[in-house]
C-alpha cells in the first residue's frame, strides 16, 4: 500500500471510510479490510460505530502500531472539558491507548466553543500522548489558515469532500505549500462516478472500472489520500487495485473538467442526508 509523507509522518494513501457502517457489518468490514492490507481506518464520534471499528481492529491479525486510526470530534464536543471527555470515551470504544489522528469534524459555529479552545484542548491531548496528530475536516483554506495559526501542534490534514465533480484545487494548492495532507472523503461521489462516460472510456483502456479510475485520479495527485467507504469484499479489493496503472496528464485533465450537468447533479446529491 502506497504511503504519503507529510510533516515527517507516513500516512497510508488509501484508507477505509466507515460512515454509515454499523453493527456486525462494520466490525467484519474493518477486520476484512485490515487482513487484506488496508492500514488506514477512518471513523467519527458522530458515526456511532467506534466500538465496532475497535472490535474489527482487535479481531484482525494486525498490530495496532501498524494501523493509522482516525476519529473526529462531534459538534457537541468542542469545549475543553468535552474534547477531553469525549476523546477518552472514543479511546475506550476503539479499544486503544492512543489515536493516530483526531479531527475537528466540522468548523465551530458561533454557539460552540471557540476554535482556540477546541484546538487548545486537542493540543493538550497531544502533549499527554493520547493523540499523535490533530487535524480538521471540512475547513476552507481561510479557516485552515486560521487553525494553523492558532494551534501549537501542526495541523496534519484537512479532510474534505473531493472527487471529479467537486473542485478542491484552491485548497490543494494551499495544502501543498504548507505540507498539509488533503484527505478525500466521498471520493466516488456517492456512486456518481460509476456511469461517467469519460471514466468508463478511460477505464476500458486499463481494464479498470470507473470507480478505480476516479480513485487513481485522486491518489495520483501529490499530497492526496482517499478514504472510500466499502462493505463488500469485492469492493474492498477493487479499491486496493489502483496502484498498478497510471493515468496520463491528458486523462487527469479530462477527469478534472467534467460536464457542468454532472457536476450540478452531484452537488445536489451531496447535500442530501442519505
C-alpha positions in Angstrom: 0.0 0.0 0.0 1.4 3.4 -1.0 2.1 5.9 1.7 2.3 9.7 1.8 5.0 11.6 3.7 3.6 14.6 5.4 5.3 16.6 8.2 7.6 13.7 8.7 4.8 11.2 9.2 3.8 8.3 6.9 0.1 8.1 6.1 -1.3 5.2 4.0 -2.7 6.8 0.9 -5.7 4.6 0.7 -7.9 4.2 3.8 -11.3 2.7 4.7 -14.1 5.1 5.4 -16.7 3.8 7.8 -19.5 6.4 7.5 -22.9 4.5 7.6 -21.3 1.2 8.5 -22.9 -0.1 11.7 -23.1 -3.2 13.8 -21.6 -6.5 12.7 -21.2 -5.3 9.2 -18.9 -2.6 10.4 -16.8 -4.9 12.5 -16.5 -7.5 9.8 -15.6 -4.9 7.2 -12.8 -3.4 9.3 -11.4 -6.8 10.1 -11.6 -7.9 6.4 -10.0 -4.7 5.2 -7.1 -4.9 7.6 -6.5 -8.6 6.7 -6.4 -7.6 3.0 -3.8 -5.0 3.6 -5.6 -1.8 4.5 -3.7 0.2 7.2 -5.7 3.4 7.4 -9.2 3.4 9.1 -11.4 6.4 9.5 -14.3 6.9 11.8 -16.0 9.6 13.8 -17.9 10.1 17.1 -20.9 11.1 15.0 -20.9 7.8 13.1 -21.9 5.9 16.2 -19.6 3.0 15.2 -16.4 3.5 17.1 -16.9 0.4 19.2 -17.5 -1.8 16.1 -14.4 -0.3 14.5 -12.4 -1.1 17.5 -13.6 -4.7 17.6 -12.7 -5.1 13.9 -9.2 -3.9 14.6 -8.9 -6.2 17.6 -10.1 -9.2 15.6 -7.7 -8.6 12.7 -4.2 -10.2 12.9 -2.6 -6.8 12.6 -0.6 -4.9 15.2 -2.2 -1.8 16.4 1.0 0.1 15.7 0.6 -0.7 12.0 -2.9 0.9 11.8 -3.4 4.6 11.2 -6.6 5.3 13.1 -8.6 8.5 12.8 -11.7 9.7 14.6 -13.4 13.1 14.7 -14.9 15.3 17.4 -18.7 15.6 17.3 -20.2 19.1 17.1 -21.4 18.8 20.7 -17.8 18.2 21.9 -15.9 21.4 21.3 -15.3 23.0 24.7 -12.2 21.9 26.6 -13.9 19.6 29.0 -16.0 17.9 26.3 -13.0 17.5 24.0 -11.1 15.7 26.7 -14.0 13.6 28.0 -15.3 12.6 24.5 -11.8 11.7 23.3 -11.2 9.4 26.3 -14.6 7.8 25.5 -13.6 7.3 21.9 -10.3 5.7 23.0 -12.3 3.3 25.3 -14.8 2.4 22.5 -12.0 1.9 20.0 -10.0 -0.2 22.5 -6.8 1.7 22.1 -4.5 3.8 24.2 -4.0 6.5 21.5 -5.3 7.9 18.3 -3.1 8.5 15.3 -5.3 11.4 14.3 -8.1 13.4 15.9 -10.0 15.9 13.7 -12.5 18.7 14.3 -15.3 17.2 12.2 -16.9 20.5 11.0 -15.9 24.1 11.7 -17.1 25.5 15.0 -20.2 27.6 14.8 -20.8 30.7 16.9 -22.8 28.8 19.6 -19.9 26.3 20.1 -16.7 26.9 21.9 -14.1 29.0 20.1 -11.7 27.3 17.7 -8.9 28.4 20.0 -10.4 26.5 23.0 -11.0 23.4 20.9 -7.6 23.3 19.4 -6.0 24.1 22.8 -7.7 21.0 24.3 -6.6 18.9 21.3 -3.0 20.2 21.8 -3.2 19.1 25.5 -4.1 15.6 24.3 -1.1 15.5 22.0 1.1 16.6 25.0 -0.4 13.8 27.1 0.3 11.2 24.4 -3.3 10.2 23.9 -3.3 11.7 20.4 -0.4 11.7 18.0 -1.6 14.1 15.4 -4.5 16.6 15.0 -6.3 18.0 12.0 -9.6 19.4 10.7 -12.4 18.4 8.4 -14.5 20.5 6.0 -12.3 23.6 6.5 -11.9 26.2 3.8 -8.4 27.5 3.0 -9.0 30.5 5.1 -10.3 28.5 8.1 -7.4 26.1 7.7 -5.0 29.0 7.8 -6.6 30.3 11.0 -6.4 26.8 12.6 -2.7 26.6 11.7 -2.1 30.0 13.3 -3.8 29.0 16.5 -2.5 25.5 17.0 0.9 24.8 18.6 0.7 21.3 17.2 0.9 21.0 13.4 -2.4 20.5 11.5 -1.7 17.2 9.7 -4.7 17.1 7.4 -7.9 18.7 6.1 -10.4 16.0 5.3 -12.9 17.3 2.7 -15.2 16.0 0.0 -13.1 15.6 -3.1 -14.0 13.8 -6.4 -14.1 14.7 -10.1 -17.3 16.8 -9.6 -16.0 18.8 -6.5 -13.1 21.1 -7.3 -10.6 21.4 -4.5 -7.7 22.9 -6.4 -7.5 26.1 -4.3 -7.4 24.0 -1.1 -5.0 21.5 -2.5 -2.6 24.3 -3.6 -2.7 25.7 -0.1 -2.1 22.3 1.5 0.9 21.6 -0.8 2.5 24.9 0.1 2.2 24.2 3.8 2.8 20.5 3.9 -0.8 19.6 4.9 -2.4 16.4 3.7 -5.7 16.6 1.9 -7.8 13.6 2.7 -10.7 13.0 0.3 -13.9 11.6 1.6 -16.8 10.6 -0.7 -14.1 10.1 -3.4 -16.6 8.2 -5.6 -19.3 11.0 -5.4 -21.7 8.6 -3.6 -21.6 6.4 -6.7 -21.9 9.2 -9.1 -18.7 8.3 -10.9 -19.9 4.8 -11.8 -21.6 5.7 -15.0 -19.5 8.6 -16.0 -18.8 8.2 -19.8 -15.2 9.7 -19.6 -14.3 7.4 -16.7 -15.8 4.4 -18.4 -13.8 5.2 -21.6 -10.5 5.7 -19.7 -11.1 2.7 -17.6 -11.5 0.5 -20.6 -8.0 1.4 -21.7 -6.6 -0.1 -18.5 -9.1 -2.8 -17.7 -10.3 -0.8 -14.7 -13.7 0.3 -13.5 -14.8 4.0 -13.4 -14.5 3.9 -9.6 -10.9 2.7 -9.9 -10.1 5.4 -12.3 -11.6 8.0 -10.0 -9.6 6.7 -7.1 -6.4 6.6 -9.2 -7.1 10.2 -10.3 -7.1 11.3 -6.6 -4.2 9.2 -5.5 -2.0 10.3 -8.4 -2.2 13.9 -7.1 0.6 14.8 -4.8 -0.5 15.1 -1.2 -3.9 13.5 -1.5 -5.2 10.5 0.4 -8.6 8.9 -0.1 -10.9 7.1 2.2 -13.7 5.4 0.2 -16.4 3.5 2.1 -16.9 -0.1 1.1 -18.5 -3.1 2.8 -18.3 -6.0 0.4 -15.1 -7.9 -0.1 -15.3 -7.3 -3.8 -15.4 -3.5 -3.4 -12.6 -3.6 -0.8 -10.4 -5.5 -3.2 -11.3 -3.3 -6.1 -10.4 -0.1 -4.2 -7.0 -1.6 -3.4 -6.3 -2.5 -7.1 -5.5 1.1 -8.1 -1.7 1.2 -7.8 -0.8 -0.9 -10.8 -1.6 1.7 -13.5 -1.0 5.4 -14.1 -3.2 8.0 -15.8 -1.7 10.3 -18.4 -1.6 14.1 -17.9 -4.3 14.4 -20.6 -6.5 11.9 -18.8 -6.0 13.7 -15.5 -7.1 17.0 -17.0 -10.1 15.4 -18.7 -11.3 14.0 -15.4 -10.7 17.3 -13.7 -13.1 19.0 -16.2 -16.3 17.0 -16.0 -19.6 18.2 -17.6 -21.4 21.0 -15.8 -24.6 19.0 -15.8 -23.0 16.0 -13.9 -21.3 18.5 -11.6 -24.6 20.1 -10.8 -26.3 16.8 -10.2 -23.6 15.6 -7.9 -23.7 18.9 -5.9 -27.4 18.4 -5.2 -26.8 14.7 -4.2 -24.0 15.8 -1.9 -26.5 18.0 0.1 -28.9 15.1 0.7 -28.7 13.4 4.1 -28.7 9.9 2.7 
